[in-house]
Amino acid sequence: MTPEEFGRKLPPMTLGFIIWVAMIAFSLGVLYTKVVDTDRLVVDEVGGLRSDWERDKSEQDRRLEKLEDFIYNK
């Protein structure tokens, strides 16, 4: 296949098409970045909730121990 035949079989790539592809690639990059940032925030928030739960659980355990001491050591 000669270069002339190859050029006739494929449509020429226009500047608008190249710009469109670049815009799509940029948009996908922005979306990917937002997803990664959101995942990181969710992981941080879950870690914070877990530590709050653990702190509350230890406080409940302390209160239960005080109640048990009060009830059983009368």
Secondary structure, 3 states (H helix, E strand, C coil): CCHHHHHHHCCCCCHHHHHHHHHHHHHHHHHHHHHHHHHHHHHHHHHHHHHHHHHHHHHHHHHHHHHHHHHHCC
